[in-house]
Amino acid sequence: MTDGFKAWMRQCDNQVSAKIGLGAFDLPDATWRDYFDDGMTPAEAIDSAYMDQWSDEIPDDIWYSN
């Protein structure tokens, strides 16, 4: 992992944790490297991960409550 990707991934993990109390690594895998390579911000990436991977696991009212 490159340092830039590691720092970006830490931001994603922190934002997910602040949003739902679980970190990004506690949830089903998402295509993090693809999101990073596509130039997404951490906020854009976690929203994409929610739509692509987690929406069946996490109800909308929990995800969008913050």
mmCIF file of the N, C-alpha and C atoms, coordinates in Angstrom:
data_MODEL
# 
_entry.id   MODEL 
# 
loop_
_atom_site.group_PDB 
_atom_site.id 
_atom_site.type_symbol 
_atom_site.label_atom_id 
_atom_site.label_alt_id 
_atom_site.label_comp_id 
_atom_site.label_asym_id 
_atom_site.label_entity_id 
_atom_site.label_seq_id 
_atom_site.pdbx_PDB_ins_code 
_atom_site.Cartn_x 
_atom_site.Cartn_y 
_atom_site.Cartn_z 
_atom_site.occupancy 
_atom_site.B_iso_or_equiv 
_atom_site.pdbx_formal_charge 
_atom_site.auth_seq_id 
_atom_site.auth_comp_id 
_atom_site.auth_asym_id 
_atom_site.auth_atom_id 
_atom_site.pdbx_PDB_model_num 
ATOM 1   N N  . MET A 1 1  ? 0.841   -1.186 0.000  1.00 0.00 ? 1  MET A N  1 
ATOM 2   C CA . MET A 1 1  ? 0.000   0.000  0.000  1.00 0.00 ? 1  MET A CA 1 
ATOM 3   C C  . MET A 1 1  ? 0.882   1.244  0.000  1.00 0.00 ? 1  MET A C  1 
ATOM 4   N N  . THR A 1 2  ? 0.558   2.181  -0.830 1.00 0.00 ? 2  THR A N  1 
ATOM 5   C CA . THR A 1 2  ? 1.308   3.425  -0.841 1.00 0.00 ? 2  THR A CA 1 
ATOM 6   C C  . THR A 1 2  ? 0.915   4.272  0.363  1.00 0.00 ? 2  THR A C  1 
ATOM 7   N N  . ASP A 1 3  ? 1.797   5.179  0.747  1.00 0.00 ? 3  ASP A N  1 
ATOM 8   C CA . ASP A 1 3  ? 1.492   6.049  1.883  1.00 0.00 ? 3  ASP A CA 1 
ATOM 9   C C  . ASP A 1 3  ? 0.268   6.902  1.627  1.00 0.00 ? 3  ASP A C  1 
ATOM 10  N N  . GLY A 1 4  ? 0.095   7.382  0.388  1.00 0.00 ? 4  GLY A N  1 
ATOM 11  C CA . GLY A 1 4  ? -1.083  8.183  0.059  1.00 0.00 ? 4  GLY A CA 1 
ATOM 12  C C  . GLY A 1 4  ? -2.370  7.381  0.207  1.00 0.00 ? 4  GLY A C  1 
ATOM 13  N N  . PHE A 1 5  ? -2.344  6.136  -0.248 1.00 0.00 ? 5  PHE A N  1 
ATOM 14  C CA . PHE A 1 5  ? -3.514  5.284  -0.119 1.00 0.00 ? 5  PHE A CA 1 
ATOM 15  C C  . PHE A 1 5  ? -3.779  4.948  1.340  1.00 0.00 ? 5  PHE A C  1 
ATOM 16  N N  . LYS A 1 6  ? -2.729  4.688  2.107  1.00 0.00 ? 6  LYS A N  1 
ATOM 17  C CA . LYS A 1 6  ? -2.904  4.378  3.536  1.00 0.00 ? 6  LYS A CA 1 
ATOM 18  C C  . LYS A 1 6  ? -3.560  5.542  4.265  1.00 0.00 ? 6  LYS A C  1 
ATOM 19  N N  . ALA A 1 7  ? -3.080  6.745  4.004  1.00 0.00 ? 7  ALA A N  1 
ATOM 20  C CA . ALA A 1 7  ? -3.649  7.933  4.666  1.00 0.00 ? 7  ALA A CA 1 
ATOM 21  C C  . ALA A 1 7  ? -5.107  8.128  4.253  1.00 0.00 ? 7  ALA A C  1 
ATOM 22  N N  . TRP A 1 8  ? -5.387  7.948  2.985  1.00 0.00 ? 8  TRP A N  1 
ATOM 23  C CA . TRP A 1 8  ? -6.749  8.078  2.471  1.00 0.00 ? 8  TRP A CA 1 
ATOM 24  C C  . TRP A 1 8  ? -7.653  7.029  3.102  1.00 0.00 ? 8  TRP A C  1 
ATOM 25  N N  . MET A 1 9  ? -7.147  5.810  3.222  1.00 0.00 ? 9  MET A N  1 
ATOM 26  C CA . MET A 1 9  ? -7.924  4.713  3.810  1.00 0.00 ? 9  MET A CA 1 
ATOM 27  C C  . MET A 1 9  ? -8.199  4.970  5.292  1.00 0.00 ? 9  MET A C  1 
ATOM 28  N N  . ARG A 1 10 ? -7.238  5.556  5.997  1.00 0.00 ? 10 ARG A N  1 
ATOM 29  C CA . ARG A 1 10 ? -7.464  5.931  7.402  1.00 0.00 ? 10 ARG A CA 1 
ATOM 30  C C  . ARG A 1 10 ? -8.596  6.946  7.506  1.00 0.00 ? 10 ARG A C  1 
ATOM 31  N N  . GLN A 1 11 ? -8.630  7.884  6.573  1.00 0.00 ? 11 GLN A N  1 
ATOM 32  C CA . GLN A 1 11 ? -9.714  8.869  6.566  1.00 0.00 ? 11 GLN A CA 1 
ATOM 33  C C  . GLN A 1 11 ? -11.059 8.190  6.324  1.00 0.00 ? 11 GLN A C  1 
ATOM 34  N N  . CYS A 1 12 ? -11.083 7.252  5.391  1.00 0.00 ? 12 CYS A N  1 
ATOM 35  C CA . CYS A 1 12 ? -12.324 6.504  5.133  1.00 0.00 ? 12 CYS A CA 1 
ATOM 36  C C  . CYS A 1 12 ? -12.762 5.768  6.391  1.00 0.00 ? 12 CYS A C  1 
ATOM 37  N N  . ASP A 1 13 ? -11.830 5.080  7.021  1.00 0.00 ? 13 ASP A N  1 
ATOM 38  C CA . ASP A 1 13 ? -12.138 4.320  8.225  1.00 0.00 ? 13 ASP A CA 1 
ATOM 39  C C  . ASP A 1 13 ? -12.657 5.230  9.328  1.00 0.00 ? 13 ASP A C  1 
ATOM 40  N N  . ASN A 1 14 ? -12.012 6.368  9.518  1.00 0.00 ? 14 ASN A N  1 
ATOM 41  C CA . ASN A 1 14 ? -12.444 7.326  10.542 1.00 0.00 ? 14 ASN A CA 1 
ATOM 42  C C  . ASN A 1 14 ? -13.836 7.871  10.251 1.00 0.00 ? 14 ASN A C  1 
ATOM 43  N N  . GLN A 1 15 ? -14.132 8.164  8.997  1.00 0.00 ? 15 GLN A N  1 
ATOM 44  C CA . GLN A 1 15 ? -15.438 8.706  8.645  1.00 0.00 ? 15 GLN A CA 1 
ATOM 45  C C  . GLN A 1 15 ? -16.545 7.672  8.820  1.00 0.00 ? 15 GLN A C  1 
ATOM 46  N N  . VAL A 1 16 ? -16.266 6.428  8.440  1.00 0.00 ? 16 VAL A N  1 
ATOM 47  C CA . VAL A 1 16 ? -17.266 5.368  8.648  1.00 0.00 ? 16 VAL A CA 1 
ATOM 48  C C  . VAL A 1 16 ? -17.502 5.180  10.141 1.00 0.00 ? 16 VAL A C  1 
ATOM 49  N N  . SER A 1 17 ? -16.434 5.156  10.910 1.00 0.00 ? 17 SER A N  1 
ATOM 50  C CA . SER A 1 17 ? -16.547 4.975  12.356 1.00 0.00 ? 17 SER A CA 1 
ATOM 51  C C  . SER A 1 17 ? -17.354 6.105  13.004 1.00 0.00 ? 17 SER A C  1 
ATOM 52  N N  . ALA A 1 18 ? -17.109 7.325  12.578 1.00 0.00 ? 18 ALA A N  1 
ATOM 53  C CA . ALA A 1 18 ? -17.858 8.461  13.120 1.00 0.00 ? 18 ALA A CA 1 
ATOM 54  C C  . ALA A 1 18 ? -19.335 8.389  12.732 1.00 0.00 ? 18 ALA A C  1 
ATOM 55  N N  . LYS A 1 19 ? -19.607 7.832  11.579 1.00 0.00 ? 19 LYS A N  1 
ATOM 56  C CA . LYS A 1 19 ? -20.973 7.767  11.061 1.00 0.00 ? 19 LYS A CA 1 
ATOM 57  C C  . LYS A 1 19 ? -21.791 6.674  11.731 1.00 0.00 ? 19 LYS A C  1 
ATOM 58  N N  . ILE A 1 20 ? -21.213 5.461  11.883 1.00 0.00 ? 20 ILE A N  1 
ATOM 59  C CA . ILE A 1 20 ? -22.019 4.336  12.377 1.00 0.00 ? 20 ILE A CA 1 
ATOM 60  C C  . ILE A 1 20 ? -21.410 3.587  13.559 1.00 0.00 ? 20 ILE A C  1 
ATOM 61  N N  . GLY A 1 21 ? -20.239 4.000  14.016 1.00 0.00 ? 21 GLY A N  1 
ATOM 62  C CA . GLY A 1 21 ? -19.635 3.350  15.173 1.00 0.00 ? 21 GLY A CA 1 
ATOM 63  C C  . GLY A 1 21 ? -18.839 2.097  14.857 1.00 0.00 ? 21 GLY A C  1 
ATOM 64  N N  . LEU A 1 22 ? -18.762 1.720  13.609 1.00 0.00 ? 22 LEU A N  1 
ATOM 65  C CA . LEU A 1 22 ? -17.926 0.614  13.143 1.00 0.00 ? 22 LEU A CA 1 
ATOM 66  C C  . LEU A 1 22 ? -16.983 1.176  12.097 1.00 0.00 ? 22 LEU A C  1 
ATOM 67  N N  . GLY A 1 23 ? -15.793 0.600  12.004 1.00 0.00 ? 23 GLY A N  1 
ATOM 68  C CA . GLY A 1 23 ? -14.853 1.055  10.994 1.00 0.00 ? 23 GLY A CA 1 
ATOM 69  C C  . GLY A 1 23 ? -15.093 0.393  9.652  1.00 0.00 ? 23 GLY A C  1 
ATOM 70  N N  . ALA A 1 24 ? -14.471 0.933  8.633  1.00 0.00 ? 24 ALA A N  1 
ATOM 71  C CA . ALA A 1 24 ? -14.599 0.382  7.281  1.00 0.00 ? 24 ALA A CA 1 
ATOM 72  C C  . ALA A 1 24 ? -14.124 -1.057 7.213  1.00 0.00 ? 24 ALA A C  1 
ATOM 73  N N  . PHE A 1 25 ? -13.144 -1.409 8.035  1.00 0.00 ? 25 PHE A N  1 
ATOM 74  C CA . PHE A 1 25 ? -12.597 -2.765 8.009  1.00 0.00 ? 25 PHE A CA 1 
ATOM 75  C C  . PHE A 1 25 ? -13.480 -3.761 8.762  1.00 0.00 ? 25 PHE A C  1 
ATOM 76  N N  . ASP A 1 26 ? -14.474 -3.260 9.464  1.00 0.00 ? 26 ASP A N  1 
ATOM 77  C CA . ASP A 1 26 ? -15.428 -4.122 10.178 1.00 0.00 ? 26 ASP A CA 1 
ATOM 78  C C  . ASP A 1 26 ? -16.594 -4.538 9.293  1.00 0.00 ? 26 ASP A C  1 
ATOM 79  N N  . LEU A 1 27 ? -16.688 -3.944 8.128  1.00 0.00 ? 27 LEU A N  1 
ATOM 80  C CA . LEU A 1 27 ? -17.810 -4.168 7.211  1.00 0.00 ? 27 LEU A CA 1 
ATOM 81  C C  . LEU A 1 27 ? -17.354 -5.013 6.018  1.00 0.00 ? 27 LEU A C  1 
ATOM 82  N N  . PRO A 1 28 ? -18.282 -5.522 5.230  1.00 0.00 ? 28 PRO A N  1 
ATOM 83  C CA . PRO A 1 28 ? -17.890 -6.294 4.044  1.00 0.00 ? 28 PRO A CA 1 
ATOM 84  C C  . PRO A 1 28 ? -16.942 -5.493 3.148  1.00 0.00 ? 28 PRO A C  1 
ATOM 85  N N  . ASP A 1 29 ? -16.096 -6.209 2.451  1.00 0.00 ? 29 ASP A N  1 
ATOM 86  C CA . ASP A 1 29 ? -15.103 -5.572 1.584  1.00 0.00 ? 29 ASP A CA 1 
ATOM 87  C C  . ASP A 1 29 ? -15.741 -4.652 0.563  1.00 0.00 ? 29 ASP A C  1 
ATOM 88  N N  . ALA A 1 30 ? -15.030 -3.587 0.278  1.00 0.00 ? 30 ALA A N  1 
ATOM 89  C CA . ALA A 1 30 ? -15.413 -2.664 -0.782 1.00 0.00 ? 30 ALA A CA 1 
ATOM 90  C C  . ALA A 1 30 ? -14.200 -2.504 -1.700 1.00 0.00 ? 30 ALA A C  1 
ATOM 91  N N  . THR A 1 31 ? -14.402 -1.912 -2.828 1.00 0.00 ? 31 THR A N  1 
ATOM 92  C CA . THR A 1 31 ? -13.316 -1.750 -3.802 1.00 0.00 ? 31 THR A CA 1 
ATOM 93  C C  . THR A 1 31 ? -12.557 -0.446 -3.539 1.00 0.00 ? 31 THR A C  1 
ATOM 94  N N  . TRP A 1 32 ? -11.936 -0.389 -2.374 1.00 0.00 ? 32 TRP A N  1 
ATOM 95  C CA . TRP A 1 32 ? -11.274 0.826  -1.910 1.00 0.00 ? 32 TRP A CA 1 
ATOM 96  C C  . TRP A 1 32 ? -10.219 1.330  -2.882 1.00 0.00 ? 32 TRP A C  1 
ATOM 97  N N  . ARG A 1 33 ? -9.382  0.423  -3.366 1.00 0.00 ? 33 ARG A N  1 
ATOM 98  C CA . ARG A 1 33 ? -8.302  0.870  -4.254 1.00 0.00 ? 33 ARG A CA 1 
ATOM 99  C C  . ARG A 1 33 ? -8.879  1.469  -5.537 1.00 0.00 ? 33 ARG A C  1 
ATOM 100 N N  . ASP A 1 34 ? -9.938  0.878  -6.054 1.00 0.00 ? 34 ASP A N  1 
ATOM 101 C CA . ASP A 1 34 ? -10.584 1.439  -7.248 1.00 0.00 ? 34 ASP A CA 1 
ATOM 102 C C  . ASP A 1 34 ? -11.123 2.832  -6.967 1.00 0.00 ? 34 ASP A C  1 
ATOM 103 N N  . TYR A 1 35 ? -11.768 3.004  -5.813 1.00 0.00 ? 35 TYR A N  1 
ATOM 104 C CA . TYR A 1 35 ? -12.292 4.320  -5.451 1.00 0.00 ? 35 TYR A CA 1 
ATOM 105 C C  . TYR A 1 35 ? -11.155 5.340  -5.363 1.00 0.00 ? 35 TYR A C  1 
ATOM 106 N N  . PHE A 1 36 ? -10.058 4.935  -4.734 1.00 0.00 ? 36 PHE A N  1 
ATOM 107 C CA . PHE A 1 36 ? -8.886  5.806  -4.596 1.00 0.00 ? 36 PHE A CA 1 
ATOM 108 C C  . PHE A 1 36 ? -8.322  6.162  -5.969 1.00 0.00 ? 36 PHE A C  1 
ATOM 109 N N  . ASP A 1 37 ? -8.135  5.158  -6.806 1.00 0.00 ? 37 ASP A N  1 
ATOM 110 C CA . ASP A 1 37 ? -7.582  5.379  -8.144 1.00 0.00 ? 37 ASP A CA 1 
ATOM 111 C C  . ASP A 1 37 ? -8.492  6.234  -9.013 1.00 0.00 ? 37 ASP A C  1 
ATOM 112 N N  . ASP A 1 38 ? -9.789  6.203  -8.746 1.00 0.00 ? 38 ASP A N  1 
ATOM 113 C CA . ASP A 1 38 ? -10.748 7.025  -9.483 1.00 0.00 ? 38 ASP A CA 1 
ATOM 114 C C  . ASP A 1 38 ? -10.760 8.478  -8.997 1.00 0.00 ? 38 ASP A C  1 
ATOM 115 N N  . GLY A 1 39 ? -9.978  8.776  -7.950 1.00 0.00 ? 39 GLY A N  1 
ATOM 116 C CA . GLY A 1 39 ? -9.874  10.144 -7.454 1.00 0.00 ? 39 GLY A CA 1 
ATOM 117 C C  . GLY A 1 39 ? -10.985 10.561 -6.512 1.00 0.00 ? 39 GLY A C  1 
ATOM 118 N N  . MET A 1 40 ? -11.705 9.590  -5.968 1.00 0.00 ? 40 MET A N  1 
ATOM 119 C CA . MET A 1 40 ? -12.785 9.920  -5.035 1.00 0.00 ? 40 MET A CA 1 
ATOM 120 C C  . MET A 1 40 ? -12.222 10.447 -3.722 1.00 0.00 ? 40 MET A C  1 
ATOM 121 N N  . THR A 1 41 ? -12.964 11.344 -3.099 1.00 0.00 ? 41 THR A N  1 
ATOM 122 C CA . THR A 1 41 ? -12.641 11.750 -1.741 1.00 0.00 ? 41 THR A CA 1 
ATOM 123 C C  . THR A 1 41 ? -13.055 10.613 -0.813 1.00 0.00 ? 41 THR A C  1 
ATOM 124 N N  . PRO A 1 42 ? -12.564 10.591 0.422  1.00 0.00 ? 42 PRO A N  1 
ATOM 125 C CA . PRO A 1 42 ? -13.032 9.561  1.355  1.00 0.00 ? 42 PRO A CA 1 
ATOM 126 C C  . PRO A 1 42 ? -14.553 9.572  1.519  1.00 0.00 ? 42 PRO A C  1 
ATOM 127 N N  . ALA A 1 43 ? -15.161 10.749 1.584  1.00 0.00 ? 43 ALA A N  1 
ATOM 128 C CA . ALA A 1 43 ? -16.622 10.831 1.734  1.00 0.00 ? 43 ALA A CA 1 
ATOM 129 C C  . ALA A 1 43 ? -17.328 10.213 0.532  1.00 0.00 ? 43 ALA A C  1 
ATOM 130 N N  . GLU A 1 44 ? -16.846 10.506 -0.667 1.00 0.00 ? 44 GLU A N  1 
ATOM 131 C CA . GLU A 1 44 ? -17.438 9.916  -1.871 1.00 0.00 ? 44 GLU A CA 1 
ATOM 132 C C  . GLU A 1 44 ? -17.256 8.400  -1.875 1.00 0.00 ? 44 GLU A C  1 
ATOM 133 N N  . ALA A 1 45 ? -16.089 7.961  -1.447 1.00 0.00 ? 45 ALA A N  1 
ATOM 134 C CA . ALA A 1 45 ? -15.794 6.527  -1.438 1.00 0.00 ? 45 ALA A CA 1 
ATOM 135 C C  . ALA A 1 45 ? -16.678 5.772  -0.453 1.00 0.00 ? 45 ALA A C  1 
ATOM 136 N N  . ILE A 1 46 ? -16.883 6.326  0.732  1.00 0.00 ? 46 ILE A N  1 
ATOM 137 C CA . ILE A 1 46 ? -17.719 5.585  1.688  1.00 0.00 ? 46 ILE A CA 1 
ATOM 138 C C  . ILE A 1 46 ? -19.174 5.584  1.248  1.00 0.00 ? 46 ILE A C  1 
ATOM 139 N N  . ASP A 1 47 ? -19.620 6.643  0.602  1.00 0.00 ? 47 ASP A N  1 
ATOM 140 C CA . ASP A 1 47 ? -20.979 6.621  0.055  1.00 0.00 ? 47 ASP A CA 1 
ATOM 141 C C  . ASP A 1 47 ? -21.100 5.583  -1.059 1.00 0.00 ? 47 ASP A C  1 
ATOM 142 N N  . SER A 1 48 ? -20.077 5.474  -1.887 1.00 0.00 ? 48 SER A N  1 
ATOM 143 C CA . SER A 1 48 ? -20.075 4.444  -2.937 1.00 0.00 ? 48 SER A CA 1 
ATOM 144 C C  . SER A 1 48 ? -20.035 3.053  -2.331 1.00 0.00 ? 48 SER A C  1 
ATOM 145 N N  . ALA A 1 49 ? -19.222 2.875  -1.299 1.00 0.00 ? 49 ALA A N  1 
ATOM 146 C CA . ALA A 1 49 ? -19.152 1.574  -0.624 1.00 0.00 ? 49 ALA A CA 1 
ATOM 147 C C  . ALA A 1 49 ? -20.507 1.214  -0.040 1.00 0.00 ? 49 ALA A C  1 
ATOM 148 N N  . TYR A 1 50 ? -21.188 2.209  0.515  1.00 0.00 ? 50 TYR A N  1 
ATOM 149 C CA . TYR A 1 50 ? -22.525 1.955  1.055  1.00 0.00 ? 50 TYR A CA 1 
ATOM 150 C C  . TYR A 1 50 ? -23.461 1.487  -0.056 1.00 0.00 ? 50 TYR A C  1 
ATOM 151 N N  . MET A 1 51 ? -23.488 2.207  -1.146 1.00 0.00 ? 51 MET A N  1 
ATOM 152 C CA . MET A 1 51 ? -24.396 1.867  -2.246 1.00 0.00 ? 51 MET A CA 1 
ATOM 153 C C  . MET A 1 51 ? -24.008 0.526  -2.893 1.00 0.00 ? 51 MET A C  1 
ATOM 154 N N  . ASP A 1 52 ? -22.708 0.301  -3.072 1.00 0.00 ? 52 ASP A N  1 
ATOM 155 C CA . ASP A 1 52 ? -22.229 -0.900 -3.775 1.00 0.00 ? 52 ASP A CA 1 
ATOM 156 C C  . ASP A 1 52 ? -22.229 -2.160 -2.913 1.00 0.00 ? 52 ASP A C  1 
ATOM 157 N N  . GLN A 1 53 ? -21.918 -2.011 -1.629 1.00 0.00 ? 53 GLN A N  1 
ATOM 158 C CA . GLN A 1 53 ? -21.662 -3.188 -0.801 1.00 0.00 ? 53 GLN A CA 1 
ATOM 159 C C  . GLN A 1 53 ? -22.493 -3.297 0.468  1.00 0.00 ? 53 GLN A C  1 
ATOM 160 N N  . TRP A 1 54 ? -22.777 -2.189 1.116  1.00 0.00 ? 54 TRP A N  1 
ATOM 161 C CA . TRP A 1 54 ? -23.296 -2.246 2.477  1.00 0.00 ? 54 TRP A CA 1 
ATOM 162 C C  . TRP A 1 54 ? -24.778 -1.973 2.625  1.00 0.00 ? 54 TRP A C  1 
ATOM 163 N N  . SER A 1 55 ? -25.442 -1.507 1.588  1.00 0.00 ? 55 SER A N  1 
ATOM 164 C CA . SER A 1 55 ? -26.838 -1.087 1.741  1.00 0.00 ? 55 SER A CA 1 
ATOM 165 C C  . SER A 1 55 ? -27.758 -2.223 2.175  1.00 0.00 ? 55 SER A C  1 
ATOM 166 N N  . ASP A 1 56 ? -27.397 -3.455 1.874  1.00 0.00 ? 56 ASP A N  1 
ATOM 167 C CA . ASP A 1 56 ? -28.191 -4.594 2.344  1.00 0.00 ? 56 ASP A CA 1 
ATOM 168 C C  . ASP A 1 56 ? -27.916 -4.917 3.810  1.00 0.00 ? 56 ASP A C  1 
ATOM 169 N N  . GLU A 1 57 ? -26.798 -4.435 4.325  1.00 0.00 ? 57 GLU A N  1 
ATOM 170 C CA . GLU A 1 57 ? -26.374 -4.726 5.693  1.00 0.00 ? 57 GLU A CA 1 
ATOM 171 C C  . GLU A 1 57 ? -26.750 -3.614 6.677  1.00 0.00 ? 57 GLU A C  1 
ATOM 172 N N  . ILE A 1 58 ? -26.742 -2.373 6.187  1.00 0.00 ? 58 ILE A N  1 
ATOM 173 C CA . ILE A 1 58 ? -26.957 -1.211 7.046  1.00 0.00 ? 58 ILE A CA 1 
ATOM 174 C C  . ILE A 1 58 ? -28.195 -0.470 6.549  1.00 0.00 ? 58 ILE A C  1 
ATOM 175 N N  . PRO A 1 59 ? -29.229 -0.366 7.376  1.00 0.00 ? 59 PRO A N  1 
ATOM 176 C CA . PRO A 1 59 ? -30.446 0.346  6.952  1.00 0.00 ? 59 PRO A CA 1 
ATOM 177 C C  . PRO A 1 59 ? -30.171 1.821  6.626  1.00 0.00 ? 59 PRO A C  1 
ATOM 178 N N  . ASP A 1 60 ? -30.903 2.352  5.671  1.00 0.00 ? 60 ASP A N  1 
ATOM 179 C CA . ASP A 1 60 ? -30.742 3.752  5.272  1.00 0.00 ? 60 ASP A CA 1 
ATOM 180 C C  . ASP A 1 60 ? -30.893 4.707  6.445  1.00 0.00 ? 60 ASP A C  1 
ATOM 181 N N  . ASP A 1 61 ? -31.824 4.430  7.363  1.00 0.00 ? 61 ASP A N  1 
ATOM 182 C CA . ASP A 1 61 ? -32.041 5.366  8.464  1.00 0.00 ? 61 ASP A CA 1 
ATOM 183 C C  . ASP A 1 61 ? -30.828 5.450  9.393  1.00 0.00 ? 61 ASP A C  1 
ATOM 184 N N  . ILE A 1 62 ? -30.048 4.408  9.468  1.00 0.00 ? 62 ILE A N  1 
ATOM 185 C CA . ILE A 1 62 ? -28.813 4.458  10.261 1.00 0.00 ? 62 ILE A CA 1 
ATOM 186 C C  . ILE A 1 62 ? -27.721 5.169  9.468  1.00 0.00 ? 62 ILE A C  1 
ATOM 187 N N  . TRP A 1 63 ? -27.560 4.800  8.213  1.00 0.00 ? 63 TRP A N  1 
ATOM 188 C CA . TRP A 1 63 ? -26.487 5.388  7.390  1.00 0.00 ? 63 TRP A CA 1 
ATOM 189 C C  . TRP A 1 63 ? -26.665 6.881  7.217  1.00 0.00 ? 63 TRP A C  1 
ATOM 190 N N  . TYR A 1 64 ? -27.873 7.320  6.973  1.00 0.00 ? 64 TYR A N  1 
ATOM 191 C CA . TYR A 1 64 ? -28.123 8.729  6.677  1.00 0.00 ? 64 TYR A CA 1 
ATOM 192 C C  . TYR A 1 64 ? -28.547 9.545  7.896  1.00 0.00 ? 64 TYR A C  1 
ATOM 193 N N  . SER A 1 65 ? -28.416 8.986  9.097  1.00 0.00 ? 65 SER A N  1 
ATOM 194 C CA . SER A 1 65 ? -28.841 9.712  10.288 1.00 0.00 ? 65 SER A CA 1 
ATOM 195 C C  . SER A 1 65 ? -27.894 10.838 10.676 1.00 0.00 ? 65 SER A C  1 
ATOM 196 N N  . ASN A 1 66 ? -26.650 10.784 10.246 1.00 0.00 ? 66 ASN A N  1 
ATOM 197 C CA . ASN A 1 66 ? -25.673 11.830 10.601 1.00 0.00 ? 66 ASN A CA 1 
ATOM 198 C C  . ASN A 1 66 ? -25.449 12.750 9.446  1.00 0.00 ? 66 ASN A C  1 
# 
